[in-house]
Amino acid sequence: MSLGRVGAASALRQLVIASRPVSWINTAYPFAAAYLLTTRELDAVIIVGTVFFLIPYNLAMYGINDVFDYESDLRNPRKGGAHGAVLDARLHRATLWTAGLVCAPFVVFLVIAGSPWSWPVLAASLFFVVAYSAPPLRLKEVPFADSVCSSIHFFSPAVYGLVLAGARWTWQLAAVIVAFALWGIASHAFGAVQDVAADRAAGIRSIATQQGARWTVRFALACYAASGLAMLATAWPGPLAGLLAVPYIATVWPFRSVTDAAAHEAVRGWRRFLWLNQLAGFAVTLLLIWWWLLTSA
């Protein structure tokens, strides 16, 4: 590998694309919200932790994925933008090294700043970031485990934020995490549908290649619905967040009978999904502010 031959500017651009900037907020926000709502104060830990889950964590998660999914990505017409980079093969080793080196100082700080209870949570979060894409485990090729592992990528920062801040666990709080986990499982499953053709061509297994596009879309619908129902068990105004499952269901519903041959058409729903996340995040923010005010007295 030679960065000189690739070009520093080109290498940096590909690394940024690989980190999926449009999705940075999806991991940083859960951590920041969980930590802030528990401690109710801004400190160095929330700043460092938020920056970590904003960029380094995503570079590791998606960069490692793009390195080990190279053969599939070459066959996938949606790659090369918000959906991820088709990394120049000469950048593969640099991507892995950069991800590790960028994450390292943040992890050291968080370990020093956190309690022993927080260490295994952070370790597990990082373990699944690697295990999802990299051999020998490569959980993304283990149907069902792929969706669960992907979900862990997104709800584990929230769990880590809660543990790091010393939150008191209640069944209502557990219901929030369960709902978040089900949302993540549904989102991964639906995302896998659009890649059925490319994954099969590259010999990559997934929940969608094993179960078929139609079954997987309906599984995603069921998980989104279960996520909304789980929010009904949370403290007020949490149950209102259950309504946020409706637009996700509406986005996925048109593809409920999609065939494997037409699975690539699900990319239309996935594009809407990416923007829907921003709107849902705004709605969740309003609900969290409401909860903050209700519990500040």
ROTITOR-759284 format. One record per residue: residue in one letter; x, z, y of N, C-alpha, C, O in turn. Coordinates in steps of 0.2 Angstrom, whole numbers, padded with zeros to 4 digits, always signed. Each point is the difference from the previous one (the first is absolute). Last residue first. Layout:
// residues N
AXZYXZYXZYXZY...
// end
This chain:
// residues 297
A-0190+0193+0096-0003+0006+0003+0002+0006-0003-0002+0005+0002S+0007-0028-0009+0005+0003+0005-0003+0006+0003+0004+0004+0003T-0015-0020-0019+0004+0005-0003+0005+0004+0005+0004+0004-0002L-0018-0023+0008-0005+0005-0003+0004+0006-0003-0003+0005+0000L+0015-0023+0010-0003+0004+0005-0005+0005-0003-0001+0005+0003W+0013-0019-0018+0005+0004+0004-0004+0004+0005+0001+0006+0001W-0013-0023-0012+0001+0006-0004+0005+0005+0003-0001+0006+0000W-0003-0026+0011-0006+0004+0000+0001+0006-0004-0002+0006+0002I+0019-0021-0002-0001+0003+0006-0006+0004+0001+0001+0006+0002L+0001-0019-0021+0005+0005+0000+0001+0004+0006+0000+0006+0000L-0014-0025-0001-0003+0006-0004+0005+0005-0001-0002+0006+0000L+0009-0025+0011-0006+0003+0004-0002+0006-0004-0002+0005+0003T+0018-0018-0014+0003+0004+0006-0006+0003+0004+0001+0006+0002V-0007-0021-0019+0002+0006-0003+0003+0005+0006-0001+0006-0001A-0006-0028+0007-0005+0005-0002+0002+0006-0002-0003+0005+0001F+0019-0021+0002-0002+0003+0006-0006+0004-0001-0001+0005+0004G+0010-0015-0022+0004+0005+0002-0002+0003+0007+0001+0006+0001A-0012-0025-0011-0002+0007-0003+0005+0005+0002-0003+0006+0001L+0007-0027+0008-0007+0003+0002-0002+0006-0003-0002+0005+0003Q+0022-0016-0011+0001+0002+0007-0007+0003+0003+0001+0006+0003N-0001-0016-0024+0003+0006+0000+0001+0003+0007+0000+0006+0001L-0009-0027-0004-0005+0005-0001+0004+0007-0001-0003+0005+0003W+0015-0025-0002-0002+0002+0007-0005+0006-0001-0001+0004+0005L+0010-0012-0025+0005+0002+0004-0002+0002+0007+0003+0005+0003F-0019-0015-0018+0002+0007-0002+0006+0003+0005-0001+0005+0002R-0006-0028-0001-0004+0004+0003+0001+0008-0001-0001+0004+0004R+0014-0020-0015+0002+0000+0007-0005+0004+0004+0002+0003+0005W-0006-0005-0028+0005+0004+0001+0003+0000+0007+0002+0005+0003G-0020-0019-0011-0002+0007+0001+0006+0005+0001-0001+0004+0004R+0006-0027-0007-0004+0001+0006-0003+0007+0001+0000+0002+0005V+0012-0008-0025+0004+0001+0006-0003+0001+0006+0002+0003+0005A-0012-0009-0026+0000+0007+0002+0004+0002+0006-0001+0005+0003E+0001-0026-0016-0004+0000+0006-0001+0007+0003-0003+0001+0005H+0015-0006-0025+0004-0001+0006-0004+0000+0006+0002+0002+0006A-0011-0002-0028+0002+0006+0002+0004+0000+0007-0001+0005+0004A-0010-0022-0020-0001+0000+0007+0002+0007+0003-0002+0001+0006A+0004-0005-0029+0003-0007+0003-0001+0000+0007+0004-0003+0004D-0012+0021-0017+0007+0001+0001+0003-0007+0003+0004+0001+0004T-0029+0006+0004+0003-0001-0007+0008+0000+0001+0003+0000+0006V-0024+0014+0007+0005-0005+0001+0004-0001-0007+0001+0004-0004S-0020+0010+0013-0001-0004-0006+0006-0006+0000-0001-0005-0004R-0001+0022+0021-0002+0004-0006+0000-0004-0006+0001+0002-0006F+0004-0006+0031+0004-0002-0005-0001+0003-0007+0004+0000-0005P-0016+0005+0026+0000-0007-0001+0004-0003-0006-0001-0005-0002W+0002+0029+0009-0006-0002-0004+0000-0007-0001-0002-0002-0006V+0019+0014+0019+0001-0001-0006-0006-0004-0004+0001-0004-0005T-0003+0013+0027+0005-0005+0000+0002-0003-0007+0001-0006+0000A-0017+0023+0004-0003-0006+0002+0006-0005+0000-0002-0006-0001I+0008+0027-0005-0004-0002-0005-0003-0007+0002+0000-0005-0004Y+0012+0017+0020+0004-0002-0005-0004-0004-0006+0002-0005-0003P-0014+0015+0021+0003-0006+0002+0005-0003-0005+0001-0006-0001V-0011+0028-0004-0005-0006+0000+0003-0007+0002+0000-0005-0003A+0011+0027+0003+0001-0003-0007-0005-0007+0001+0002-0005-0004L-0002+0022+0021+0005-0005+0001+0002-0004-0007+0003-0005+0000L-0018+0024+0002-0003-0006+0002+0005-0006+0001-0002-0006+0000G+0008+0029-0005-0002-0004-0006-0004-0007+0002+0000-0004-0004A+0007+0020+0020+0005-0004-0002-0002-0004-0006+0003-0005-0001L-0016+0023+0009-0001-0006+0004+0005-0006-0002-0001-0006+0000P+0003+0029-0009-0005-0005-0003-0001-0006+0003-0002-0005-0003G+0016+0022+0014+0003-0004-0005-0005-0005-0004+0001-0006-0001P-0002+0023+0021-0004-0006-0001+0003-0005-0005-0001-0006+0000W-0002+0028-0008-0002-0004+0005+0005-0001+0006+0003+0005+0001A+0005-0001-0027-0003+0004+0005-0002-0005+0006+0003-0005+0001T-0003-0004-0026+0004+0003+0005-0003+0003+0005-0006+0000+0001A-0003-0013-0020+0002+0007-0002+0004+0003+0005+0002+0006-0001L-0009-0029+0002-0006+0004+0001+0002+0008-0001-0004+0004+0002M+0019-0022-0006+0000+0003+0007-0006+0004+0001+0000+0004+0005A+0002-0016-0025+0005+0006+0000+0000+0003+0007+0000+0006+0000L-0012-0027-0003-0003+0006-0003+0004+0006+0000-0003+0006+0002G+0013-0026+0005-0005+0002+0005-0004+0006-0003-0001+0005+0004S+0016-0014-0019+0004+0003+0006-0005+0002+0005+0001+0006+0003A-0010-0018-0021+0002+0007-0002+0004+0003+0005-0001+0006+0001A-0004-0029+0003-0006+0004+0000+0001+0008-0002-0002+0004+0003Y+0020-0019-0005-0001+0001+0007-0007+0004+0001+0000+0004+0004C+0007-0010-0026+0004+0005+0003-0001+0001+0007+0000+0006+0003A-0012-0023-0014-0002+0007-0002+0004+0005+0003-0002+0005+0001L+0007-0027+0004-0006+0002+0003-0002+0007-0002-0002+0004+0004A+0021-0014-0015+0001+0002+0007-0006+0002+0004+0000+0005+0003F-0003-0014-0025+0003+0007+0000+0002+0003+0007-0001+0005+0001R-0007-0027-0003-0005+0005-0001+0002+0007-0001-0003+0005+0003V+0019-0023-0001-0004+0001+0006-0006+0005+0000-0001+0004+0004T+0013-0009-0024+0004+0004+0005-0003+0000+0007+0000+0006+0003W-0010-0019-0020+0000+0007-0002+0004+0004+0005-0003+0005+0002R+0004-0028+0001-0007+0002+0001-0001+0008-0001-0002+0004+0004A+0023-0016-0008-0001+0001+0007-0007+0003+0001-0001+0005+0004G+0016+0001-0026-0004-0006+0003-0002+0001+0007-0001+0006+0001Q+0014+0008-0017-0007+0001+0000-0004-0006+0002-0006-0001-0001Q+0031+0001+0001-0003+0002-0007-0007+0000+0000-0003-0002-0005T+0014-0004+0025+0001-0005-0005-0002+0002-0007-0002-0004-0004A-0001+0019+0022-0004-0006+0001+0001-0005-0005-0004-0003-0003I+0016+0023+0004-0006+0002-0002-0005-0006+0000-0004-0001-0004S+0029-0005+0000-0003+0004+0005-0007+0002-0003-0003-0003-0005R+0028-0011-0001-0006+0003-0002-0003+0005+0006+0004+0002+0003I+0014-0025-0005-0001+0007+0003-0007+0003-0002-0005-0004+0001G+0017-0019-0004+0000+0005-0005-0001+0007+0001+0002+0004-0003A-0003-0025+0017+0006+0004+0000+0001+0005-0006+0005+0003-0001A-0025-0015+0005+0005-0006+0000+0007+0004-0001+0005-0003-0003R-0024+0016+0006+0001-0002-0006+0005-0006-0001+0003+0000-0005D-0006+0010+0026+0002+0005-0004+0001-0003-0007+0004+0001-0004A-0014-0014+0020+0007+0000+0001+0003+0005-0004+0006-0001-0003A-0030-0002+0002+0004-0006-0002+0007+0001+0001+0004-0002-0005V-0017+0020+0012-0001-0001-0007+0004-0006-0002+0004+0000-0005D-0008+0012+0027+0007-0002-0003+0000-0002-0007+0005-0001-0003Q-0024+0009+0016+0002-0006+0004+0007-0003-0003+0001-0006+0001V-0010+0027-0009-0004-0005-0002+0002-0007+0003+0000-0005-0003A+0009+0027+0009+0003-0003-0006-0004-0006-0002+0003-0005-0003G-0011+0019+0020+0006-0004+0002+0003-0003-0005+0003-0006+0001F-0021+0021-0006-0002-0006+0003+0006-0005+0003-0001-0006-0001A+0007+0027-0009-0004-0005-0005-0002-0006+0003+0001-0005-0003H+0008+0022+0017+0005-0004-0004-0003-0005-0005+0002-0005+0000S-0017+0019+0013+0004-0005+0004+0005-0004-0004+0001-0006+0001A-0013+0024-0011-0004-0006+0001+0004-0005+0004-0001-0006-0002I+0012+0026-0001-0001-0003-0007-0004-0007+0001+0002-0005-0002G+0000+0020+0021+0006-0004-0002+0000-0004-0006+0002-0005+0000W-0021+0019+0006+0001-0006+0005+0006-0004-0002+0000-0006+0000L-0003+0026-0012-0004-0005-0002+0000-0006+0004+0000-0006-0002A+0012+0024+0009+0003-0003-0006-0004-0005-0002+0003-0005-0002F-0011+0018+0020+0005-0005+0002+0003-0003-0006+0002-0006+0000A-0018+0022-0005-0003-0006+0004+0005-0005+0002+0000-0006-0001V+0008+0026-0008-0003-0003-0005-0003-0007+0003+0001-0005-0003I+0007+0021+0018+0005-0004-0003-0002-0004-0006+0002-0006-0001V-0018+0019+0013+0003-0005+0004+0005-0004-0003+0000-0006+0000A-0009+0025-0012-0004-0006+0000+0002-0005+0005-0001-0006-0002A+0013+0026+0002+0001-0004-0006-0004-0006-0001+0002-0005-0002L-0007+0020+0019+0007-0003+0002+0001-0005-0006+0003-0005+0001Q-0021+0020-0004-0001-0006+0005+0006-0004+0001-0001-0006+0001W+0003+0025-0014-0003-0005-0004-0002-0006+0005+0000-0006-0002T+0021+0020+0010-0007+0002-0002-0003-0006-0004+0003-0005+0000W+0023+0016+0010-0004-0005-0004-0007+0003-0002-0001+0005-0002R+0019-0002+0023-0004+0004-0005-0004-0004-0004-0005-0003+0003A+0029-0004+0010-0007+0000+0000-0003+0005-0006+0003+0000-0005G+0021-0006+0015-0003+0006-0003-0007+0001+0000-0003+0005+0001A+0018-0024+0005-0002+0004+0006-0003+0007-0003-0002+0004+0004L+0011-0020-0019+0005+0001+0005-0002+0005+0005+0003+0004+0003V-0019-0012-0018+0004+0005-0003+0006+0002+0004+0001+0006+0001L-0016-0023+0007-0004+0006-0001+0005+0005-0003+0000+0006+0002G+0009-0027+0000-0001+0003+0007-0004+0006-0001+0002+0005+0004Y+0001-0017-0024+0006+0002+0003-0001+0004+0006+0003+0005+0001V-0021-0017-0009+0001+0006-0004+0006+0004+0002+0001+0006+0001A-0005-0027+0009-0005+0005+0003+0001+0007-0004+0000+0005+0003P+0013-0024-0010+0002+0002+0006-0005+0006+0003+0003+0004+0004S-0009-0015-0024+0005+0005-0001+0003+0002+0007+0002+0006+0001F-0018-0023-0004-0003+0006+0001+0005+0006-0001-0001+0005+0002F+0007-0029-0004-0003+0002+0006-0003+0007+0001+0000+0002+0006H+0012-0010-0026+0004-0002+0006-0003+0002+0007+0003+0001+0005I-0015+0001-0026+0005+0005+0001+0004-0001+0007+0002+0004+0004S-0015-0021-0013-0004+0004+0004+0004+0006+0002-0001+0003+0005S+0010-0019-0020+0000-0002+0007-0004+0005+0005+0002+0001+0005C-0001+0004-0028+0007+0001+0003+0000-0003+0007+0002+0003+0005V-0021-0006-0018+0000+0007+0001+0007+0001+0004+0000+0004+0005S-0005-0026-0012-0004+0002+0005+0001+0007+0002-0001+0002+0006D+0013-0010-0024+0002-0003+0006-0004+0002+0006+0002+0001+0005A-0007+0006-0027+0005+0004+0003+0003-0003+0006+0002+0003+0005F-0018-0016-0016-0003+0007+0002+0005+0004+0003-0001+0003+0005P+0013-0022-0018-0007+0000+0002-0003+0007+0001+0000+0004-0005V+0025-0011+0006-0004+0004-0005-0007+0000+0003-0001+0004+0005E+0020-0014+0007-0002-0004-0006-0003+0004-0005-0001-0002-0006K+0008+0012+0026-0004-0005+0002-0002-0005-0005-0005-0004+0000L+0021+0022-0003-0007+0002-0001-0005-0005+0002-0006+0000-0002R+0032+0003-0003-0004-0006+0003-0007+0001-0002-0003-0004-0003L+0024+0016-0006-0007+0001-0001-0004-0006+0003-0005-0002-0004P+0030+0003+0004-0004-0002-0007-0007+0001+0000-0004-0003-0004P+0010-0008+0024+0001+0002-0008+0004+0006+0000+0004+0001+0005A-0019-0007+0017+0007-0001-0003-0001+0002-0008-0003+0005-0002S-0016-0003+0018+0003-0007-0001+0006-0001-0004+0001-0005-0003Y-0014+0026+0006-0005-0005+0000+0003-0007-0002-0003-0004-0003A+0017+0024+0006-0003-0001-0007-0005-0006+0000-0001-0003-0005V+0010+0011+0026+0005-0003-0004-0003-0003-0007+0001-0005-0002V-0014+0019+0016+0002-0006+0004+0004-0005-0004+0000-0006+0000F-0006+0027-0009-0005-0005-0001+0001-0006+0004-0002-0006-0001F+0017+0025+0005+0000-0003-0007-0004-0006-0002+0002-0005-0002L-0004+0017+0023+0006-0005+0000+0001-0003-0007+0001-0005-0001S-0018+0022+0003-0001-0005+0004+0005-0006+0000-0002-0006-0001A+0006+0027-0010-0004-0004-0003-0002-0007+0004-0001-0005-0003A+0015+0021+0013+0003-0003-0005-0004-0005-0004+0001-0005-0002L-0011+0019+0019+0004-0006+0003+0004-0004-0006+0000-0006+0000V-0011+0025-0007-0005-0004+0002+0003-0006+0003-0002-0006-0001P+0015+0024-0006-0002-0004-0006-0005-0005+0003-0001-0006-0003W+0009+0021+0020+0005-0004-0003-0002-0005-0006+0001-0006+0000S-0013+0024+0012-0001-0007+0003+0005-0005-0004-0002-0006+0000W+0002+0030-0004-0007-0003-0002+0000-0007+0002-0004-0004-0004P+0022+0017+0012+0001-0002-0007-0007-0003-0003+0001-0005-0004S+0001+0004+0030+0000+0005-0005+0002-0003-0007-0001-0006-0001G+0009-0006+0024-0006+0002-0004+0001+0005-0004+0006+0002-0001A+0011-0012+0016-0005+0003+0004-0006+0002-0004-0004+0005+0002I+0022-0016-0013+0003+0006+0004-0006+0004+0003+0000+0006+0000V-0005-0027-0010+0002+0005-0005+0002+0007+0003-0002+0005-0002L-0002-0024+0017-0006+0003-0003+0001+0005-0005-0004+0005-0001F+0023-0017+0009-0003+0005+0005-0006+0003-0002-0001+0006+0001V+0011-0022-0015+0004+0006+0000-0003+0005+0005+0000+0006-0001V-0010-0027-0001-0001+0004-0006+0004+0007+0001-0003+0005-0002F+0007-0021+0018-0007+0002+0001-0002+0005-0006-0002+0006+0001P+0022-0019-0002+0001+0006+0005-0007+0003+0002+0000+0006+0001A+0001-0024-0018+0004+0006-0001+0000+0005+0005-0002+0006-0002C-0008-0029+0003-0005+0006-0002+0004+0006-0001-0002+0006+0002V+0013-0027+0003-0004+0002+0006-0004+0006-0002-0002+0004+0004L+0016-0013-0021+0004+0003+0006-0005+0002+0006+0002+0005+0003G-0011-0016-0022+0002+0007-0002+0004+0003+0006-0001+0006+0001A-0007-0028+0002-0006+0005-0001+0003+0007-0002-0003+0005+0003T+0019-0023-0001-0003+0002+0006-0006+0005+0000+0000+0005+0003W+0009-0014-0023+0005+0005+0003-0003+0002+0007+0001+0006+0002L-0013-0022-0014+0000+0006-0003+0005+0005+0003-0002+0006+0001T+0001-0027+0008-0006+0003+0001+0000+0007-0003-0003+0004+0003A+0021-0018-0007+0000+0003+0007-0006+0003+0001+0000+0006+0004R+0002-0018-0023+0004+0006-0001+0000+0003+0007+0000+0006+0000H-0012-0026-0001-0003+0005-0004+0004+0006+0000-0002+0006+0000L+0006-0027+0012-0002+0006+0003-0002+0005-0004-0001+0006+0002R+0006-0029-0009+0006+0003+0003-0001+0007+0003+0005+0004+0001A-0023-0018-0008+0003+0004-0006+0007+0003+0002+0002+0005-0003D-0023-0008+0020+0006-0004-0002+0004+0004-0005+0001+0006+0000L-0027-0001+0003+0007+0002+0003+0005-0005-0003+0000-0002-0006V-0026+0002+0012+0004-0003-0005+0007+0001+0001+0003-0005+0004A-0023+0021+0007+0005-0005+0001+0002-0003-0007+0000+0004-0005G-0024+0008+0014+0006+0001-0003+0005-0006+0001-0002-0006+0000H-0021+0008+0009+0000+0002-0007+0006+0001-0004+0001+0002-0006A-0003-0009+0029-0003+0007+0000+0000+0002-0008+0000+0006-0001G+0013-0026+0001-0002+0002+0007-0002+0007-0001+0004+0005-0003G+0004-0019-0015+0004-0002+0005-0003+0002+0007+0003-0002+0005K-0017-0002-0029+0006+0003+0002+0004-0003+0006+0000-0006+0000R-0020-0003-0012-0001+0005+0005+0005+0004+0002+0000+0004+0005P+0001-0020-0023-0001-0004+0006-0001+0005+0006+0001-0001+0006N+0012+0004-0030-0006+0003+0003+0000-0003+0007+0004+0002+0004R+0013-0005-0021-0006-0004-0002-0006+0002+0004-0005-0002-0001L+0026+0014+0004+0002-0007+0001-0006-0005-0001-0001-0005+0002D-0001+0028-0007-0001-0001+0007+0002-0008+0002-0003-0003+0004S+0007+0013-0026-0007-0001+0001-0001-0002+0008-0005-0005+0001E+0027+0009-0008-0003-0006-0003-0007-0001+0001-0002-0006+0000Y+0012+0026+0010+0002-0007+0003-0002-0006-0004-0003-0004+0003D+0000+0030-0004-0005-0005-0001+0002-0007+0002-0005-0004+0001F+0019+0023+0001-0001-0001-0007-0006-0004-0002-0001-0002-0005V+0008+0005+0028+0006-0001-0004-0002-0002-0007+0002-0005-0003D-0018+0013+0018+0001-0007+0001+0006-0002-0004+0001-0006-0002N-0007+0029+0001-0005-0004-0003+0002-0008+0001-0001-0004-0005I+0013+0020+0016+0002+0000-0007-0005-0004-0004+0002-0004-0005G-0006+0006+0028+0006-0003-0001+0002-0001-0008+0002-0005-0002Y-0021+0018+0010-0001-0007-0001+0006-0004-0001+0000-0005-0003M+0002+0029+0004-0006-0002-0004-0001-0007-0001+0000-0003-0006A+0017+0011+0021+0002+0002-0007-0006-0003-0004+0001-0003-0005L-0005+0001+0027+0005-0004-0001+0002+0001-0008+0002-0005-0003N-0017+0020+0012-0003-0007-0001+0005-0005-0002-0001-0005-0004Y+0008+0026+0010-0004+0001-0006-0003-0007-0002+0000-0002-0005P+0012+0004+0026+0005+0000-0006-0004+0000-0006+0001-0003-0005I-0015+0003+0025+0004-0006-0001+0005+0001-0006-0001-0004-0005L-0017+0020+0011-0002-0006+0003+0004-0006-0002-0002-0005-0001F+0006+0028-0006-0006-0003-0004-0002-0007+0004-0004-0003-0003F+0021+0016+0013+0002-0002-0007-0005-0003-0004+0001-0006-0003V-0006+0014+0025+0005-0006+0000+0002-0002-0007+0000-0006-0001T-0013+0026+0003-0004-0006+0001+0004-0007+0001-0002-0005-0003G+0014+0026-0001-0004-0002-0006-0005-0006+0002+0000-0004-0005V+0013+0014+0022+0004-0003-0005-0004-0003-0006+0001-0005-0002I-0013+0017+0019+0003-0006+0003+0004-0004-0006+0000-0006-0001I-0009+0027-0004-0005-0005+0000+0003-0007+0003-0002-0005-0002V+0016+0024+0002-0002-0002-0007-0005-0006+0000+0001-0005-0004A+0006+0016+0024+0005-0005-0002-0002-0002-0007+0001-0006-0002D-0022+0015+0015+0007+0002+0000+0005-0005-0003-0002-0006-0001L-0025+0012+0011+0005-0005-0001+0007+0003-0001+0001+0004+0005E-0026+0007-0012+0005+0000+0005+0005-0006-0002+0001-0002-0005R-0020+0011-0009-0003-0001+0007+0006+0001+0006-0001+0002+0005T+0000-0001-0031+0005+0004+0004-0003+0000+0007+0001+0005+0004T-0013-0018-0020+0002+0007-0003+0003+0004+0005-0002+0006+0000L-0003-0028+0006-0007+0004-0001+0001+0006-0003-0004+0005+0000L+0023-0020+0002-0002+0003+0006-0007+0004+0000+0000+0005+0003Y+0009-0015-0023+0005+0005+0003-0003+0003+0006+0000+0006+0001A-0012-0024-0011+0000+0006-0004+0004+0006+0003-0002+0005+0000A+0003-0026+0011-0007+0003+0000+0000+0006-0004-0002+0005+0003A+0021-0018-0005+0000+0003+0007-0007+0004+0001+0000+0005+0003F+0003-0018-0023+0005+0006+0000-0001+0003+0007-0001+0007+0000P-0012-0026-0004-0002+0005-0004+0005+0006+0000-0003+0006+0001Y+0009-0025+0012-0006+0003+0003-0002+0006-0005-0001+0005+0002A+0019-0020-0008+0002+0005+0005-0006+0004+0002+0000+0006+0001T-0003-0024-0017+0003+0006-0003+0002+0005+0005+0000+0006-0001N-0012-0026+0008-0003+0003-0006+0003+0006-0004-0003+0003-0003I+0012-0017+0022-0004+0006+0002-0004+0003-0006-0002+0006+0001W+0016-0026-0003+0004+0006+0001-0005+0007+0001+0001+0005-0002S-0007-0030-0002-0002+0006-0004+0004+0006+0001-0001+0005-0003V+0005-0026+0014-0007+0001+0001-0002+0006-0004-0006+0003+0001P+0029-0010-0003-0002+0004+0007-0008+0001+0000-0002+0005+0003R+0019-0011-0023-0008-0001+0001-0002+0004+0006-0003+0005+0000S+0026-0009-0011-0003+0006+0001-0007+0000+0002-0003+0006+0000A+0015-0026-0002+0000+0003-0007-0003+0007+0001-0004+0002-0005I+0009-0014+0024-0006-0003-0003-0001+0004-0007-0006+0001-0002V+0025+0005+0013-0006+0002+0004-0006-0002-0003-0005+0003-0001L+0025-0011-0007+0000+0007-0002-0007+0003+0003-0003+0004-0003Q+0010-0026+0008-0003+0000-0006-0001+0007-0002-0005+0002-0004R+0015-0006+0024-0007-0002+0001-0003+0001-0007-0005+0002-0001L+0028+0003+0003-0004+0005+0003-0007-0002+0000-0005+0004-0002A+0020-0020-0006+0000+0005-0005-0005+0006+0003-0004+0003-0003S+0009-0021+0017-0004-0002-0005-0001+0005-0005-0006+0001-0003A+0021+0003+0020-0006-0001+0003-0005-0001-0006-0006+0002+0000A+0029-0002-0006-0003+0006+0002-0007+0000+0002-0004+0004-0002G+0015-0022-0015-0001+0001+0007-0003+0007+0002-0006+0001-0003V+0014-0013-0018-0007+0000+0001-0002+0001+0008-0004-0004+0002R+0026+0004-0010-0002-0006-0002-0008-0001+0002-0003-0005+0002G+0015+0026+0000+0002-0005+0005-0003-0007-0001-0002-0003+0005L-0002+0021-0020-0004+0000+0006+0002-0005+0005-0004-0003+0004S+0007+0003-0031+0004+0000+0006-0005+0000+0006-0003-0005+0002M+0006+0009-0031-0004+0000+0006+0004+0000+0006+0005+0003+0000
// end
